[in-house]
Amino acid sequence: MIKKILTFPDPELKKKCQPVTVINDKVRELVRDMAETMYDAPGVGLAAPQIGVHQRVVVIDVTGKDEQPQLLVAINPVIVHADGEAYEEEGCLSIPKYAANVRRHERVVVKALNLEGEEVTFKADGLLAIAFQHEIDHLDGILFIDHISPLKREIFRRKYRRTMEDLQEAG
């Protein structure tokens, strides 16, 4: 089922998530709902807190429009190794109509559980590495705008507030 994506400045987005202790039908349903919501948005990743669920679950799919979807599910993901540096433009489904350059690691190794409760390892670079870092940040209540300079963040807040006010007036 497609869920409502929470948007900035909703305080739920700043809460830290709890680890998943049991992978059961409820968690599988959460993953299905997250995937459906992400594809519908459309986005390349979604973390559970973005739909108001404070569990450490992310879904990611960085395949292009003309490629076969490849959904990655990471439960309780942890970055165990990171290196290199990337400075790329990021956006977020929870911060619509805004993007900014963010400094991230170029490569990461992520350990997580899959839907069968087995440990899996993802070796990621490029967009996938950035997506993992972005989504894992969500699990810790961190938004990509928290990584930009204070000046850019203040400019963002002012501009974003005006954009949202304009959208409400139009809607």
Secondary structure, DSSP 8 states (H G I E B T S, - for coil): -------TT-GGGGS--B------HHHHHHHHHHHHHHHHTT-SEEEGGGGT--BSEEEE----TTS----EEEEEEEEEEEES-EEEEEEETTEEEEEEEEEE-SEEEEEEE-TTS-EEEEEEEHHHHHHHHHHHHHHTT--GGGGS-HHHHHHHHHHHHHHHHHHHHH-
